[in-house]
């Protein structure tokens, strides 16, 4: 049986427009994990494991509320609280895997499908470098994966204030995935970011190749964040500090109209 899960190889970019222009692009890779396929992936792949040590792994505690509670159950609970019923449809998580015991995902995305296969909602799970995470639960736009928007509710970067607004535009995973994010304030767009990646078969050989091309991806991601922060500081962009407590709720939800 063909796997819905896959490997996506591509790049992530950021382009800051104010108060100083700043841009970067990094080559990365992501796993698209159908949460119902986790037992099969754990059994059939030698280099990937679920909730145990391996060269590449997915640990439930690295996502969601940080506990060992199964991620599907957590996602379904968030959806129910937002008035979305997937009725047992597929839930697929796009994220970078844990490698060499380390993981850091600035953004993970859950693609939540109805039983008939239609995309019902997306969960954008944002992680910051302070060890906190917050999810934005948004019903799918029209067409599927179209424009979605929400207010920023979670502190991420000490170089970006609160009081901003997010817009997401996503092309759901197929042979290619495209995610575009626009961050705005009252005066207009502050930052554009996104990722583009091509699908590859999720196999031991493919994992080994990307692991050799981009080793220790979590460490690379964290190092890149601090490197770009230093560049912003050297450009004179104001360092705003921590300044904001994590929101009391672990998710922001938008109900269907």
Secondary structure, 3 states (H helix, E strand, C coil): CCCCCEEEEEEEEEEECCCCCEEEEEEEEEEEEEHHHHHHHHHHCCCEEECCCCCEEECHHHCCCCCCCCHHHHHHHHHHHCCCCCCCCCEEEEECCEECCECCCCEEEEEEECCCCCEEEEEEEEECCCCCEEEEEEECCCCCCCCEEEECCCCCCCCCCCCCEEEEEEECCCCEEEEEEEEEECCEEEEEEEEEEEEECCCHHHHHHHHHHCCCHHHHHHHHHHHHHHHHHHCCCCCCCCCCCCCCCCEEECCCC
